């Protein structure tokens, strides 16, 4: 299964509550945090909610 490398690039200051919660659920706490997650629909949905705050790369 593919994996996604998610990096937080921007702050959550001024972001909506659901966007902050999505970042928390992904495991991102501060700028430049990086997590590697399985490529699943639930994870894709959380990433879609915060796509303006993060960078996503596919990892093998």
C-alpha positions in Angstrom: 0.0 0.0 0.0 1.2 3.5 -0.8 2.2 5.9 1.9 1.9 9.7 2.1 4.5 12.0 3.7 2.6 15.0 5.1 4.5 18.2 6.1 2.9 21.1 7.9 4.0 24.3 6.2 1.7 27.0 7.7 0.4 27.9 11.1 -3.1 27.0 12.4 -3.6 30.6 13.7 -6.8 31.8 12.1 -7.7 28.4 10.9 -11.2 26.9 11.5 -11.7 24.4 14.4 -12.2 21.4 12.1 -8.9 22.2 10.3 -7.0 22.3 13.6 -8.6 19.0 14.6 -7.6 17.5 11.2 -4.0 18.5 11.7 -4.1 17.1 15.3 -5.5 13.8 14.0 -2.8 13.6 11.4 -0.2 14.0 14.2 1.0 17.4 13.2 1.6 19.9 16.0 3.8 22.6 14.6 5.3 24.0 11.4 7.8 21.7 9.7 6.4 18.6 11.5 6.4 15.5 9.2 4.4 12.4 9.5 4.1 9.3 7.2 0.6 7.9 6.9 -1.0 5.0 4.9 -2.9 6.2 1.8 -6.5 5.6 2.9 -9.7 7.5 2.1 -9.9 8.8 5.8 -6.4 10.2 5.6 -7.1 11.7 2.2 -10.2 13.5 3.6 -8.2 15.0 6.4 -5.5 16.2 4.1 -8.1 17.7 1.7 -9.5 19.7 4.6 -6.1 21.3 5.3 -4.4 21.2 1.8 -3.6 24.9 2.1 -1.6 24.2 5.3 0.4 21.1 4.3 2.5 19.6 1.5 1.9 15.9 0.5 4.4 13.6 -1.2 4.0 9.9 -2.0 6.6 7.7 -0.4 7.5 4.1 -1.3 
